[in-house]
């Protein structure tokens, strides 16, 4: 995916009920590394350098994460519907098999 297309499709909004920010980032499960897209999305919303952020592997195995969403080794599509939810740093991450990464900042008072 090109950066310009991604920027036009990214979405950030504040919910009315709890004032939390939800950020959505599209990715192409066939061609994009979901782990790289996730790190880039978190860096973007935090205006941070990806190398200075929490290490993804401390929260989830990046290779396993990529394997869940990329094509099979023979190149065929996985043709499955589903989502994966986990915690990364101060975010709850939801990755949808349709190619959307959603980030919600968690309440740090927990």
Secondary structure as UniProt FT lines:
FT   HELIX           3..9
FT   STRAND          11..14
FT   TURN            16..18
FT   STRAND          21..26
FT   TURN            29..31
FT   HELIX           34..46
FT   HELIX           50..52
FT   HELIX           56..58
FT   HELIX           62..69
FT   TURN            73..74
FT   STRAND          83..88
FT   TURN            89..90
FT   STRAND          91..96
FT   TURN            97..99
FT   STRAND          100..105
FT   TURN            108..109
//
